[in-house]
Amino acid sequence: MENSSNPDGEDTRNQTIPSTSSTSSSDEYRLFDRQGSLHQFLGGGKAADILLWKRWSVSLGVIVVASVAWLIFEWSGLPFLSICSDVLLILIIVLFVHSNYAAYRDRQPQSLPELELSEEMVNNAAASFRVKINNMLLMAHDITLGKDFRLFFKVVTCLWLLSAIGSYCSFFTLAYI
């Protein structure tokens, strides 16, 4: 390493740091030699900010809500579908009573937005879903025919680990972790 002076008269040290990307504008740590940053890998939006704790108050809120939901599921012992149905039932009853109460008070009930899916939106979603399913089926085909032994070994190991972990804890505990 050599000492050099910049135009401001300050001494700096020149270091040669190998870069994984020639277009990288900053010296960010890149996990597993990826070309993009972890923030870009996670989508680069609000969800990535929350997952990387750049919005710490929202991230903390997500952890608190997830913890409360996990505690409710564990303490109640009820299945997920029963709790979701009960919550939706209560929500519908409250909205129904609120709407009828507004009619008795001669007030106009709040209008709900029109929920309509366009044919183009449904076709795009179906095409995207079809491509993902076909890729998964192709991968499953390669695994079962033994074309890629490393992938086969990874899948078998992951399934065995999930089976072993699933025998010790519930699905909601695993999802919470």
Secondary structure, DSSP 4 states (H G I P E B T S, - for coil): -EEEE-TTS-EEEE-----S-TT--S----GGG-SS-HHHHTTSSHHHHHHTTSSHHHHHHHHHHHHHHHHHHHHH---HHHHHHHHHHHHHHHHHHHHHHHHHTT-PPPPPPP----HHHHHHHHHHHHHHHHHHHHHHHHHHHTS-HHHHHHHHHHHHHHHHHHTTS-HHHHHH-
